[in-house]
Amino acid sequence: MKKNILYSILVMFIGITLTGCMAKNADEILDPSNGWSDKTAPRLIVKGTVTNEAGDPLKNIRVDLYGVREETEQDILTYNYSYTNAAGEYVITRYRGRQSPNSITLVFSDPSNTYQEQTKICDKSVEDLSSSGDSEWRVNATLTH
């Protein structure tokens, strides 16, 4: 019985994860007029480091990405949001399926409420396009008490 329940949970988790990663329209993603002709859509990669005022890395800070997602879109870990690791680093990776955004908004929040929430609005000037066509944004934050 336990084995069946665990198997069902695993299948549901995989199904939800794959559903969230599906494109709305595969033809739109593969259309060369959208800025790429490869069979895989370029990614939007947002990464950085979160520290406190002393420069110490902060672990378990939630980083939410806005400005590229539909309002009805389901929250998916590492796709719409991420948590910082022990080194204070986070990575959010999205398959764009559309042109690179001109700006993104990141919200850094501490689930333990030790640090104040911080919102950063970043424009295209902080973006770095890699040779693969991926759009990389590096955004660091310093949280205060």
Secondary structure, 3 states (H helix, E strand, C coil): CHHHHHHHHHHHHHHHHHHHHCCCCHHHHHCHHHCCCCCCCCEEEEEEEEEECCCCECCCCEEEEECCCCCCCCCCECCCEEECCCCCEEEEEEECCCCCCCEEEEEEECCCCCCCCEEEEEEHHHEEECCCCCEEEECCEEECC
